[in-house]
Amino acid sequence: MSMDDKIGAKADDLGGKAKEAAGSLTGNEKLQNEGNADQAKAGLKEAAENVKDALGGAADKVKNALKKD
């Protein structure tokens, strides 16, 4: 996961938490739901980036193993 992607996912998560809290404090269920959705989106972004990182690491290991032969 690149640093920009990590920062973006964290910003989405924090923004979602802020929306959820504001919605909860004001009784605005729509805003609260938007906050929850933003947090879920951030979690999905992070999970997708983790999968990309894992696949990239596995590909590097295969390349390195093939170079040794």
C-alpha positions as CSV (number, residue, x, y, z in Angstrom):
1,M,0.0,0.0,0.0
2,S,1.5,3.3,-1.0
3,M,1.8,6.0,1.6
4,D,-0.8,8.2,-0.3
5,D,-3.2,5.3,-0.3
6,K,-2.7,4.7,3.4
7,I,-3.3,8.4,4.1
8,G,-6.4,8.5,1.9
9,A,-7.9,5.4,3.6
10,K,-7.2,6.8,7.0
11,A,-8.7,10.2,6.1
12,D,-11.8,8.5,4.8
13,D,-12.0,6.5,8.0
14,L,-11.6,9.5,10.3
15,G,-14.0,11.6,8.2
16,G,-16.5,8.8,8.5
17,K,-16.1,8.6,12.2
18,A,-16.6,12.4,12.4
19,K,-19.8,12.2,10.3
20,E,-21.1,9.3,12.4
21,A,-20.5,11.1,15.6
22,A,-22.1,14.3,14.3
23,G,-25.1,12.4,13.1
24,S,-25.4,10.7,16.4
25,L,-25.1,13.9,18.4
26,T,-27.7,15.7,16.2
27,G,-30.0,12.8,15.7
28,N,-29.3,12.9,12.0
29,E,-29.6,9.3,11.0
30,K,-28.7,10.0,7.3
31,L,-25.4,11.6,8.4
32,Q,-24.7,8.8,10.8
33,N,-25.3,6.2,8.0
34,E,-23.0,8.2,5.6
35,G,-20.3,8.1,8.3
36,N,-20.7,4.3,8.6
37,A,-20.5,3.9,4.8
38,D,-17.4,6.1,4.6
39,Q,-15.7,3.9,7.3
40,A,-16.7,0.8,5.4
41,K,-15.3,2.2,2.2
42,A,-12.0,3.0,3.9
43,G,-11.8,-0.5,5.2
44,L,-12.4,-2.0,1.8
45,K,-9.7,0.3,0.3
46,E,-7.2,-0.8,2.9
47,A,-8.1,-4.5,2.4
48,A,-7.7,-4.2,-1.4
49,E,-4.3,-2.5,-1.0
50,N,-3.2,-5.2,1.5
51,V,-4.1,-7.9,-1.1
52,K,-2.1,-6.0,-3.8
53,D,0.8,-5.7,-1.4
54,A,0.6,-9.5,-0.6
55,L,0.4,-10.4,-4.3
56,G,3.3,-8.1,-5.2
57,G,5.4,-9.6,-2.4
58,A,4.6,-13.2,-3.6
59,A,5.5,-12.2,-7.2
60,D,8.8,-10.8,-6.0
61,K,9.6,-14.0,-4.2
62,V,8.8,-16.1,-7.3
63,K,11.0,-13.8,-9.4
64,N,13.9,-14.0,-6.9
65,A,13.6,-17.8,-6.7
66,L,13.7,-18.1,-10.5
67,K,16.7,-15.9,-10.7
68,K,18.7,-18.1,-8.4
69,D,18.3,-21.1,-10.7
